[in-house]
C-alpha cells in the first residue's frame, strides 16, 4: 500500500498553511499539536516550505524548499533549525517512525530491540 514517499505533514510560509495527512489522524492530539507548532515555527523563522516525509523504509525525513526568487528565505538558518529539530525532537521522530513501520508498513514490533535502546 505504501511503497513510495508518504507525507506526514508540512508547513508553507508562502500560503501560511499547515497540512497534516489525514491518514495520520489516529496520532495522539498532543503529537499532532507538536508537529504543527514545530513546522509553523520553522517556516515563520526561516521561510520556505518544510515537509516531514516517510521514505519507503519508514525513515522520517525533513525536506525543505524555497522559491528560487525568495530573497527573505534564510538558507543558513534553515540548516541550523533542521539540526536543532533533529536533536531536540529525536525521541518524537523515532516514535513516529516506529508508528509508521508498525501501522502502515505492517512490520513486526521487535520488543527486544526496543529494550536495548
Order of alpha helices (4+ residues) and beta strands (2+ residues): beta-beta-alpha-beta-beta-alpha-alpha-alpha
